[in-house]
Amino acid sequence: MTTASSTAVPTLIGSVQRALRLLEAVGAHRDGAPAKQLAREAGLPLPTAYHLLRTLTHEGYLRRENGVFLFGAAAENLTAAPGVRSRPRPISVADSLGHWRDVLGAPVYCAVYCDGEIDLIAVADAPDTPAVEEWASFRETGHAHAIGQCLLAQLDERAREDHLDRHPVRPLTRYSVRDRATLLERLRTLRRGEPVIEHQEYALGTVCAAIPVTAGATIAAMAISLPLDREDRLLPAVEQLRGEVASLLRSFVFSISI
């Protein structure tokens, strides 16, 4: 006789299944593959794939090199002989974001401009300080969020124009920059090194601030976001972040990599 317990459908966790599909896709490419290809092969929306890839990278199951994802030390340890473990991954910006999140009481983001694209490489948030939901691709909407504007401001004019040719300015909310000319004028008037402030341009009810990060030839930026009702904390928090990052850079232990 078949009992109810033996025929019951098991409870499955969709996010775990999606992460496993991504890991399987990575495993099919000896030399790694970029996020877009992995998302397509895993049958996932690109924003979902980005979130999962960042998480798997942060946990050490993947690593990102030259724009592609490969298995990391944690994944390799799963099949290692007992007592054999890979070297710990080097200290990186991802290791520091959690500290800054706790100190500032706000989610912290880090992005770089690589191969002509905005690449959000790490995010640290918590249940009581959630990150902004990526409802429209961060990569394609750099004109509408602080970290994207901060990266675009660091490009030379030709690279900036090329980026906007590929990712045209379009308003995402009623507060968004309306057109390309307005955006370019805003970027030109930014003073070197000053924070970029954005009010509800990407997500209603959210304010953001970003700072440029100088790390060799890498074009990078870090940002924080806060609910609109905590806007008075935005400038003090981003100035504190700027001081923390500057101190870390001077200590020569900061690496823009994950």
SVG drawing of the C-alpha trace seen along z (x, -y; Angstrom):
<svg xmlns="http://www.w3.org/2000/svg" viewBox="-2 -72 52 74">
<polyline fill="none" stroke="black" stroke-width="0.4" points="0.0,0.0 1.3,-3.5 1.1,-5.8 0.5,-9.5 4.0,-10.2 5.6,-8.3 3.7,-10.1 3.9,-13.6 5.6,-16.1 8.9,-17.3 9.3,-20.9 11.7,-22.4 13.6,-25.7 13.6,-27.5 16.6,-29.8 18.7,-26.7 17.6,-25.1 18.5,-28.2 21.9,-28.4 22.6,-24.8 21.6,-25.4 24.2,-28.2 26.8,-26.0 26.1,-23.4 26.4,-26.0 29.8,-27.1 30.9,-23.5 30.2,-23.2 32.9,-25.7 36.5,-24.9 37.6,-28.4 34.6,-30.1 31.7,-32.0 30.2,-35.5 27.1,-36.2 24.8,-36.7 25.8,-33.3 25.4,-31.5 22.0,-33.1 20.9,-32.0 22.1,-28.4 20.6,-28.2 17.3,-29.5 17.3,-32.5 16.5,-36.2 19.7,-38.2 19.0,-40.2 18.3,-36.9 21.5,-35.4 23.5,-38.5 22.3,-38.3 23.0,-34.5 26.5,-34.9 27.4,-37.6 26.3,-35.5 28.1,-32.4 31.2,-34.5 31.1,-36.0 30.8,-32.6 33.8,-31.3 31.9,-28.8 32.7,-30.9 35.4,-33.4 35.4,-36.0 38.4,-36.6 38.6,-38.8 34.8,-39.0 34.0,-35.3 33.0,-33.0 34.8,-29.9 34.6,-27.5 36.1,-28.9 37.9,-27.3 34.8,-26.4 33.4,-24.4 36.7,-22.7 36.8,-21.8 33.5,-19.8 35.3,-17.2 38.7,-17.4 40.1,-14.4 39.5,-14.5 41.9,-16.9 42.9,-18.6 41.6,-22.2 42.4,-24.9 44.0,-28.1 41.6,-30.7 40.7,-33.4 42.6,-36.6 41.1,-39.5 39.1,-41.7 36.5,-44.5 33.8,-41.9 35.4,-41.0 35.1,-44.7 31.6,-45.5 29.9,-43.7 32.0,-45.8 31.0,-49.0 27.3,-47.9 27.3,-47.4 29.2,-50.6 27.0,-52.8 23.7,-51.0 23.1,-50.9 23.7,-48.5 27.0,-49.0 27.7,-48.4 30.9,-48.2 31.0,-48.4 33.7,-48.7 33.7,-49.8 35.2,-46.9 35.2,-46.1 32.7,-48.9 30.2,-47.9 29.1,-48.7 29.8,-45.6 28.3,-45.5 30.8,-43.1 29.6,-43.0 26.8,-44.1 26.5,-43.8 23.0,-44.2 21.0,-42.7 17.3,-42.0 17.0,-45.4 19.1,-47.2 18.0,-45.6 19.7,-46.5 17.8,-48.1 16.0,-45.5 17.5,-45.3 14.2,-45.6 15.9,-47.1 19.5,-46.0 22.0,-48.1 24.4,-47.5 22.0,-49.1 20.7,-51.9 23.8,-53.6 22.4,-57.0 19.7,-56.5 21.6,-55.4 24.3,-57.0 27.0,-54.3 26.5,-54.3 26.7,-58.1 29.8,-58.0 31.5,-55.5 30.4,-57.4 31.8,-60.6 35.2,-59.0 35.2,-58.0 36.7,-60.2 34.3,-61.8 34.6,-59.3 34.1,-56.3 31.1,-58.0 29.5,-58.7 30.1,-55.2 28.4,-53.8 25.3,-56.0 25.1,-55.0 24.8,-51.4 22.6,-52.1 20.5,-55.2 19.2,-57.5 15.6,-56.7 13.7,-57.9 12.9,-55.1 10.9,-57.2 9.4,-60.7 12.6,-61.8 15.1,-60.3 17.3,-62.4 15.2,-63.0 17.7,-63.0 21.3,-62.5 22.1,-66.2 20.9,-66.8 22.9,-63.8 26.1,-64.9 25.8,-68.4 25.3,-66.9 28.4,-64.7 30.5,-67.6 29.7,-69.8 30.7,-67.2 33.8,-68.2 36.6,-65.6 36.2,-63.1 32.9,-64.5 30.0,-62.2 27.3,-61.6 23.8,-62.0 20.7,-60.5 17.1,-61.0 14.6,-58.3 15.9,-58.2 16.2,-54.5 13.8,-53.3 11.0,-55.3 11.4,-55.8 15.2,-55.4 18.1,-57.8 21.7,-56.9 25.2,-58.3 28.3,-57.1 32.0,-57.9 34.8,-57.2 37.5,-54.7 41.0,-55.1 42.7,-51.6 45.4,-51.8 44.0,-51.9 40.6,-50.5 37.6,-52.7 35.5,-51.9 32.9,-53.3 31.2,-52.5 27.7,-53.5 25.2,-53.3 21.4,-53.5 18.8,-54.6 15.0,-54.9 13.7,-58.3 12.7,-58.9 16.3,-58.5 17.7,-61.0 19.2,-63.2 21.7,-60.3 22.9,-60.0 25.6,-62.7 27.1,-61.9 27.1,-58.2 28.8,-58.6 31.4,-60.9 32.1,-58.3 32.4,-55.7 34.8,-57.9 37.0,-58.2 37.0,-54.4 37.9,-53.6 40.7,-56.2 42.1,-54.7 42.0,-51.2 43.6,-52.3 46.5,-53.9 47.0,-50.5 47.6,-48.8 45.3,-45.9 42.4,-46.9 41.8,-45.0 39.0,-45.6 38.4,-41.9 36.1,-39.1"/>
</svg>
